[in-house]
Amino acid sequence: MHDLDELAAFCAVMHSGHLTRSARQLGVSKSTLSRRISQLEQQLGQPLLRRQSNRLIPTEAGLLFHDYGRRILALADQGRHALNALREEISGELVLEVHDALARLWIAGVIDAFMRRHPGITVSLETPRRLSVSPGSQAIRIWLGEVPETGLRQQTLALLECGLYAHPDYLARCGTPHHPEELAGHAWIDLLGEATQGLPLRHPRQGTQVVQPPPSRLRVDQPVLQADAIARGHGLGVMPDWFAARREAAHPGQLRRCLPEWAAPPRPVTLLHPHGHQPRKVTALLAFLRDALPASW
């Protein structure tokens, strides 16, 4: 097995071409550096460097071995980083900002399991109304819906399929639509005015049709409030199928899918976190979140 100090000495001289300069970079004496290279050459049984004027240049063997030496050093460095990460305790405070539609139905249980696994962790779980990025904030964010450029690292975790939903009593009272063109005659429950510019609906055989629902008498800024309004029979609205299924499981008979062959644009679930090297507690949480995605996503 080659000595890592000898490999580092050889690679340093390959880079600079000078013993003195390389010794200064490595923080050793020139004689120590020269001895390490000589010991490496003795182990390999052939010279790796030769002197030309005032520089050291590689022999054919030196050129060949240099690539292997760099890879051995890189692997050793990766091994040290992995061991350091393993030794670093997963503890401290984490800040997690989550879209309110995901907080109770998904994230709350995930964070509970994460904290049980890591007793030294404390979590601040926040549900802001708007996605915002404060300079210097180290919060991890999970957002439902389109995300603008934020300067953070972004990963799409899932695309939640969406459909039209209404309460069965509303459909019995106002009729069940059988084609997107019939939506103009129904009451509409809008989420942040998302359908004011037209609602594209996609059919597997008929393609995409953009419809214009009627103006909504009730516009809400939270999916939970929209679902409540739909469940009270105030009209139709677009909801993620996963969200509707979870609500229907808890409160059977409140929601019915309308135009089941027509799908609204899916809503992305995005994970956002700062660039650069992250503490062990952050990388542990990121990995835990990715592994805890609902199977139906």
C-alpha positions as a Markdown table, in Angstrom:
| # | Residue | x | y | z |
|---|---|---|---|---|
| 1 | Met | 0.0 | 0.0 | 0.0 |
| 2 | His | 1.4 | 3.4 | -1.0 |
| 3 | Asp | 2.0 | 6.0 | 1.7 |
| 4 | Leu | -0.4 | 8.9 | 1.2 |
| 5 | Asp | 2.3 | 11.4 | 2.2 |
| 6 | Glu | 4.6 | 10.0 | -0.6 |
| 7 | Leu | 1.7 | 10.2 | -3.1 |
| 8 | Ala | 0.9 | 13.8 | -2.1 |
| 9 | Ala | 4.6 | 14.7 | -2.4 |
| 10 | Phe | 4.8 | 13.3 | -5.9 |
| 11 | Cys | 1.6 | 14.9 | -7.1 |
| 12 | Ala | 2.6 | 18.3 | -5.7 |
| 13 | Val | 5.9 | 18.2 | -7.6 |
| 14 | Met | 4.1 | 17.1 | -10.7 |
| 15 | His | 1.9 | 20.2 | -10.4 |
| 16 | Ser | 4.6 | 22.7 | -9.7 |
| 17 | Gly | 7.8 | 21.2 | -11.2 |
| 18 | His | 9.9 | 22.4 | -8.2 |
| 19 | Leu | 10.9 | 20.8 | -5.0 |
| 20 | Thr | 11.2 | 24.0 | -3.1 |
| 21 | Arg | 7.8 | 25.4 | -4.1 |
| 22 | Ser | 6.1 | 22.1 | -3.4 |
| 23 | Ala | 7.7 | 21.7 | 0.0 |
| 24 | Arg | 6.5 | 25.2 | 0.9 |
| 25 | Gln | 2.9 | 24.3 | -0.2 |
| 26 | Leu | 2.9 | 21.0 | 1.8 |
| 27 | Gly | 4.6 | 22.6 | 4.9 |
| 28 | Val | 7.6 | 20.2 | 4.9 |
| 29 | Ser | 11.3 | 20.6 | 4.3 |
| 30 | Lys | 12.8 | 20.2 | 0.9 |
| 31 | Ser | 14.8 | 17.2 | 2.1 |
| 32 | Thr | 11.7 | 15.5 | 3.5 |
| 33 | Leu | 9.9 | 16.0 | 0.2 |
| 34 | Ser | 12.8 | 14.6 | -1.8 |
| 35 | Arg | 13.0 | 11.6 | 0.5 |
| 36 | Arg | 9.3 | 10.8 | 0.2 |
| 37 | Ile | 9.5 | 10.8 | -3.6 |
| 38 | Ser | 12.6 | 8.6 | -3.5 |
| 39 | Gln | 10.8 | 6.1 | -1.3 |
| 40 | Leu | 7.9 | 6.0 | -3.7 |
| 41 | Glu | 10.2 | 5.4 | -6.6 |
| 42 | Gln | 11.9 | 2.5 | -4.7 |
| 43 | Gln | 8.5 | 0.9 | -4.0 |
| 44 | Leu | 7.5 | 1.2 | -7.7 |
| 45 | Gly | 10.9 | 0.1 | -9.0 |
| 46 | Gln | 11.4 | 2.9 | -11.5 |
| 47 | Pro | 12.0 | 6.6 | -11.6 |
| 48 | Leu | 9.0 | 8.9 | -11.8 |
| 49 | Leu | 10.7 | 12.3 | -12.2 |
| 50 | Arg | 13.9 | 13.5 | -13.9 |
| 51 | Arg | 15.6 | 16.9 | -13.8 |
| 52 | Gln | 15.6 | 19.1 | -16.8 |
| 53 | Ser | 17.4 | 22.5 | -16.3 |
| 54 | Asn | 15.9 | 23.8 | -13.0 |
| 55 | Arg | 12.7 | 21.8 | -13.2 |
| 56 | Leu | 11.6 | 18.3 | -12.4 |
| 57 | Ile | 9.6 | 16.7 | -15.3 |
| 58 | Pro | 7.8 | 13.3 | -15.3 |
| 59 | Thr | 9.2 | 10.2 | -16.9 |
| 60 | Glu | 6.9 | 8.0 | -18.9 |
| 61 | Ala | 6.3 | 6.0 | -15.8 |
| 62 | Gly | 5.6 | 9.3 | -13.9 |
| 63 | Leu | 3.0 | 10.4 | -16.4 |
| 64 | Leu | 1.2 | 7.0 | -16.2 |
| 65 | Phe | 1.3 | 6.8 | -12.4 |
| 66 | His | 0.2 | 10.4 | -11.8 |
| 67 | Asp | -3.4 | 9.7 | -12.7 |
| 68 | Tyr | -3.6 | 6.7 | -10.3 |
| 69 | Gly | -1.9 | 8.7 | -7.6 |
| 70 | Arg | -4.5 | 11.5 | -7.9 |
| 71 | Arg | -7.4 | 9.1 | -7.8 |
| 72 | Ile | -6.0 | 7.4 | -4.7 |
| 73 | Leu | -5.6 | 10.7 | -2.9 |
| 74 | Ala | -9.1 | 11.7 | -3.9 |
| 75 | Leu | -10.6 | 8.5 | -2.6 |
| 76 | Ala | -8.7 | 8.9 | 0.7 |
| 77 | Asp | -10.1 | 12.4 | 1.0 |
| 78 | Gln | -13.6 | 11.2 | 0.3 |
| 79 | Gly | -13.2 | 8.6 | 3.0 |
| 80 | Arg | -12.1 | 11.2 | 5.5 |
| 81 | His | -15.1 | 13.4 | 4.7 |
| 82 | Ala | -17.5 | 10.4 | 5.1 |
| 83 | Leu | -16.0 | 9.4 | 8.4 |
| 84 | Asn | -16.2 | 13.0 | 9.7 |
| 85 | Ala | -19.8 | 13.2 | 8.6 |
| 86 | Leu | -20.5 | 10.0 | 10.4 |
| 87 | Arg | -18.9 | 11.3 | 13.6 |
| 88 | Glu | -20.7 | 14.6 | 13.5 |
| 89 | Glu | -23.7 | 14.4 | 15.8 |
| 90 | Ile | -27.1 | 15.1 | 14.3 |
| 91 | Ser | -28.3 | 17.7 | 16.8 |
| 92 | Gly | -29.3 | 21.4 | 17.0 |
| 93 | Glu | -32.2 | 23.5 | 15.6 |
| 94 | Leu | -33.7 | 23.2 | 12.1 |
| 95 | Val | -36.1 | 25.6 | 10.5 |
| 96 | Leu | -38.6 | 24.2 | 8.1 |
| 97 | Glu | -41.0 | 26.4 | 6.1 |
| 98 | Val | -43.8 | 24.4 | 4.6 |
| 99 | His | -46.8 | 25.2 | 2.4 |
| 100 | Asp | -49.9 | 24.9 | 4.7 |
| 101 | Ala | -51.6 | 22.3 | 2.4 |
| 102 | Leu | -48.6 | 19.9 | 3.1 |
| 103 | Ala | -47.9 | 20.7 | 6.7 |
| 104 | Arg | -50.6 | 18.7 | 8.5 |
| 105 | Leu | -51.3 | 16.1 | 5.9 |
| 106 | Trp | -47.7 | 15.1 | 5.3 |
| 107 | Ile | -44.9 | 17.0 | 7.0 |
| 108 | Ala | -46.2 | 16.8 | 10.6 |
| 109 | Gly | -45.9 | 13.1 | 10.7 |
| 110 | Val | -42.5 | 13.0 | 8.9 |
| 111 | Ile | -41.0 | 15.5 | 11.3 |
| 112 | Asp | -42.3 | 13.6 | 14.3 |
| 113 | Ala | -40.6 | 10.4 | 13.0 |
| 114 | Phe | -37.4 | 12.4 | 12.3 |
| 115 | Met | -37.3 | 13.8 | 15.8 |
| 116 | Arg | -37.8 | 10.4 | 17.3 |
| 117 | Arg | -34.8 | 9.1 | 15.3 |
| 118 | His | -32.6 | 12.0 | 16.4 |
| 119 | Pro | -33.4 | 13.1 | 20.0 |
| 120 | Gly | -30.9 | 15.9 | 19.8 |
| 121 | Ile | -32.8 | 17.8 | 17.1 |
| 122 | Thr | -35.3 | 20.6 | 17.6 |
| 123 | Val | -37.5 | 21.8 | 14.8 |
| 124 | Ser | -39.2 | 25.1 | 14.1 |
| 125 | Leu | -42.1 | 24.3 | 11.7 |
| 126 | Glu | -43.6 | 27.3 | 10.0 |
| 127 | Thr | -46.4 | 27.7 | 7.4 |
| 128 | Pro | -46.0 | 31.1 | 5.7 |
| 129 | Arg | -48.7 | 32.4 | 3.5 |
| 130 | Arg | -46.2 | 33.3 | 0.7 |
| 131 | Leu | -42.9 | 31.8 | -0.3 |
| 132 | Ser | -40.2 | 34.3 | 0.6 |
| 133 | Val | -36.5 | 34.0 | 0.9 |
| 134 | Ser | -34.7 | 36.2 | 3.5 |
| 135 | Pro | -31.0 | 36.9 | 2.9 |
| 136 | Gly | -28.9 | 34.6 | 5.0 |
| 137 | Ser | -31.8 | 32.3 | 6.0 |
| 138 | Gln | -30.8 | 28.7 | 6.4 |
| 139 | Ala | -34.4 | 27.4 | 6.4 |
| 140 | Ile | -35.4 | 24.4 | 4.4 |
| 141 | Arg | -38.6 | 25.0 | 2.4 |
| 142 | Ile | -41.2 | 22.7 | 0.8 |
| 143 | Trp | -43.7 | 24.4 | -1.4 |
| 144 | Leu | -46.8 | 23.4 | -3.3 |
| 145 | Gly | -47.3 | 25.2 | -6.6 |
| 146 | Glu | -45.1 | 27.1 | -9.1 |
| 147 | Val | -41.9 | 28.5 | -7.6 |
| 148 | Pro | -40.1 | 31.5 | -9.0 |
| 149 | Glu | -36.3 | 31.8 | -9.1 |
| 150 | Thr | -35.1 | 32.2 | -5.5 |
| 151 | Gly | -31.4 | 31.8 | -5.6 |
| 152 | Leu | -31.8 | 28.5 | -3.7 |
| 153 | Arg | -31.2 | 25.0 | -4.8 |
| 154 | Gln | -34.5 | 23.6 | -6.0 |
| 155 | Gln | -35.7 | 20.0 | -6.5 |
| 156 | Thr | -39.1 | 18.9 | -7.7 |
| 157 | Leu | -40.2 | 16.1 | -5.4 |
| 158 | Ala | -43.5 | 15.4 | -7.1 |
| 159 | Leu | -46.1 | 16.6 | -9.6 |
| 160 | Leu | -49.6 | 16.3 | -7.9 |
| 161 | Glu | -52.3 | 15.5 | -10.4 |
| 162 | Cys | -55.3 | 17.8 | -10.0 |
| 163 | Gly | -59.0 | 17.5 | -10.9 |
| 164 | Leu | -62.4 | 19.2 | -10.4 |
| 165 | Tyr | -64.3 | 18.5 | -7.2 |
| 166 | Ala | -67.7 | 19.3 | -5.7 |
| 167 | His | -70.0 | 18.1 | -2.8 |
| 168 | Pro | -72.5 | 15.5 | -3.9 |
| 169 | Asp | -75.4 | 17.7 | -2.6 |
| 170 | Tyr | -74.2 | 20.6 | -4.8 |
| 171 | Leu | -74.2 | 18.3 | -7.8 |
| 172 | Ala | -77.7 | 17.0 | -7.0 |
| 173 | Arg | -78.9 | 20.6 | -6.7 |
| 174 | Cys | -77.1 | 22.1 | -9.7 |
| 175 | Gly | -76.4 | 19.2 | -11.9 |
| 176 | Thr | -73.2 | 17.3 | -12.8 |
| 177 | Pro | -71.1 | 18.8 | -15.6 |
| 178 | His | -70.4 | 16.3 | -18.4 |
| 179 | His | -68.1 | 18.6 | -20.5 |
| 180 | Pro | -65.8 | 21.5 | -19.7 |
| 181 | Glu | -68.1 | 23.9 | -21.6 |
| 182 | Glu | -70.7 | 23.3 | -19.0 |
| 183 | Leu | -68.5 | 24.8 | -16.2 |
| 184 | Ala | -69.7 | 28.3 | -17.1 |
| 185 | Gly | -73.1 | 27.5 | -15.5 |
| 186 | His | -71.7 | 26.5 | -12.1 |
| 187 | Ala | -70.5 | 28.3 | -9.1 |
| 188 | Trp | -66.7 | 28.5 | -8.7 |
| 189 | Ile | -64.5 | 28.4 | -5.6 |
| 190 | Asp | -61.2 | 29.9 | -6.7 |
| 191 | Leu | -57.8 | 29.5 | -5.0 |
| 192 | Leu | -55.9 | 32.8 | -5.2 |
| 193 | Gly | -57.6 | 33.7 | -8.5 |
| 194 | Glu | -55.8 | 30.9 | -10.3 |
| 195 | Ala | -58.6 | 30.4 | -12.9 |
| 196 | Thr | -59.1 | 34.1 | -13.7 |
| 197 | Gln | -56.9 | 33.8 | -16.8 |
| 198 | Gly | -58.5 | 30.6 | -18.0 |
| 199 | Leu | -58.3 | 27.0 | -16.9 |
| 200 | Pro | -56.6 | 24.4 | -19.2 |
| 201 | Leu | -58.1 | 20.9 | -18.9 |
| 202 | Arg | -56.4 | 18.0 | -20.4 |
| 203 | His | -58.2 | 14.9 | -21.8 |
| 204 | Pro | -56.2 | 11.8 | -22.9 |
| 205 | Arg | -58.0 | 11.6 | -26.3 |
| 206 | Gln | -59.5 | 15.1 | -26.9 |
| 207 | Gly | -56.4 | 17.0 | -26.0 |
| 208 | Thr | -56.4 | 20.3 | -24.0 |
| 209 | Gln | -59.3 | 22.7 | -23.8 |
| 210 | Val | -59.0 | 26.1 | -22.0 |
| 211 | Val | -62.2 | 27.0 | -20.2 |
| 212 | Gln | -63.2 | 30.2 | -18.5 |
| 213 | Pro | -65.0 | 29.5 | -15.2 |
| 214 | Pro | -67.4 | 32.2 | -14.0 |
| 215 | Pro | -66.1 | 34.8 | -11.5 |
| 216 | Ser | -65.7 | 33.3 | -8.1 |
| 217 | Arg | -67.8 | 34.9 | -5.3 |
| 218 | Leu | -65.3 | 33.4 | -2.8 |
| 219 | Arg | -61.6 | 33.5 | -3.3 |
| 220 | Val | -59.4 | 32.0 | -0.7 |
| 221 | Asp | -55.6 | 31.8 | -0.2 |
| 222 | Gln | -55.4 | 28.4 | 1.5 |
| 223 | Pro | -56.3 | 25.0 | 0.0 |
| 224 | Val | -57.8 | 24.0 | 3.4 |
| 225 | Leu | -60.3 | 26.9 | 3.2 |
| 226 | Gln | -61.0 | 26.1 | -0.5 |
| 227 | Ala | -61.7 | 22.4 | 0.4 |
| 228 | Asp | -64.0 | 23.6 | 3.3 |
| 229 | Ala | -66.0 | 25.8 | 0.9 |
| 230 | Ile | -66.4 | 23.0 | -1.6 |
| 231 | Ala | -67.3 | 20.5 | 1.1 |
| 232 | Arg | -70.1 | 22.9 | 2.3 |
| 233 | Gly | -71.6 | 22.8 | -1.2 |
| 234 | His | -70.7 | 26.3 | -2.4 |
| 235 | Gly | -69.4 | 25.2 | -5.8 |
| 236 | Leu | -66.7 | 23.5 | -7.8 |
| 237 | Gly | -63.0 | 23.9 | -7.6 |
| 238 | Val | -59.6 | 22.5 | -8.6 |
| 239 | Met | -57.8 | 20.4 | -6.0 |
| 240 | Pro | -54.9 | 18.0 | -6.0 |
| 241 | Asp | -56.3 | 14.4 | -6.2 |
| 242 | Trp | -54.0 | 13.4 | -3.3 |
| 243 | Phe | -55.4 | 16.2 | -1.1 |
| 244 | Ala | -59.0 | 15.3 | -2.0 |
| 245 | Ala | -58.4 | 11.6 | -1.3 |
| 246 | Arg | -56.9 | 12.4 | 2.2 |
| 247 | Arg | -59.9 | 14.6 | 3.1 |
| 248 | Glu | -62.4 | 12.0 | 1.7 |
| 249 | Ala | -60.8 | 9.3 | 3.9 |
| 250 | Ala | -61.2 | 11.5 | 7.0 |
| 251 | His | -64.7 | 12.8 | 6.0 |
| 252 | Pro | -66.4 | 10.3 | 3.6 |
| 253 | Gly | -69.0 | 11.6 | 1.2 |
| 254 | Gln | -67.9 | 15.3 | 1.2 |
| 255 | Leu | -66.1 | 15.4 | -2.2 |
| 256 | Arg | -66.8 | 13.9 | -5.6 |
| 257 | Arg | -64.6 | 14.1 | -8.7 |
| 258 | Cys | -66.3 | 15.9 | -11.6 |
| 259 | Leu | -65.3 | 15.3 | -15.3 |
| 260 | Pro | -63.0 | 12.4 | -14.1 |
| 261 | Glu | -61.4 | 12.1 | -17.6 |
| 262 | Trp | -60.3 | 15.7 | -17.6 |
| 263 | Ala | -57.3 | 16.8 | -15.5 |
| 264 | Ala | -56.2 | 20.3 | -14.5 |
| 265 | Pro | -52.5 | 21.2 | -14.6 |
| 266 | Pro | -50.5 | 19.3 | -12.0 |
| 267 | Arg | -49.0 | 21.2 | -9.0 |
| 268 | Pro | -45.3 | 20.7 | -8.3 |
| 269 | Val | -44.0 | 20.0 | -4.8 |
| 270 | Thr | -40.6 | 21.7 | -4.6 |
| 271 | Leu | -37.8 | 21.3 | -2.0 |
| 272 | Leu | -35.7 | 24.4 | -1.6 |
| 273 | His | -32.5 | 24.8 | 0.5 |
| 274 | Pro | -29.3 | 26.9 | 0.4 |
| 275 | His | -26.4 | 26.0 | -1.9 |
| 276 | Gly | -23.0 | 24.8 | -0.7 |
| 277 | His | -21.9 | 22.4 | 2.0 |
| 278 | Gln | -24.6 | 21.8 | 4.6 |
| 279 | Pro | -24.3 | 20.6 | 8.2 |
| 280 | Arg | -25.0 | 17.0 | 9.0 |
| 281 | Lys | -28.3 | 17.8 | 10.5 |
| 282 | Val | -29.5 | 19.5 | 7.3 |
| 283 | Thr | -28.3 | 16.7 | 5.0 |
| 284 | Ala | -30.0 | 14.1 | 7.3 |
| 285 | Leu | -33.3 | 16.0 | 7.1 |
| 286 | Leu | -33.1 | 16.4 | 3.4 |
| 287 | Ala | -32.5 | 12.7 | 2.9 |
| 288 | Phe | -35.3 | 11.8 | 5.3 |
| 289 | Leu | -37.8 | 14.1 | 3.5 |
| 290 | Arg | -36.9 | 12.5 | 0.1 |
| 291 | Asp | -37.4 | 9.0 | 1.5 |
| 292 | Ala | -40.7 | 9.9 | 3.2 |
| 293 | Leu | -42.6 | 10.9 | 0.0 |
| 294 | Pro | -46.2 | 9.5 | 0.0 |
| 295 | Ala | -46.3 | 6.4 | -2.2 |
| 296 | Ser | -49.3 | 7.9 | -4.2 |
| 297 | Trp | -47.1 | 10.8 | -5.4 |
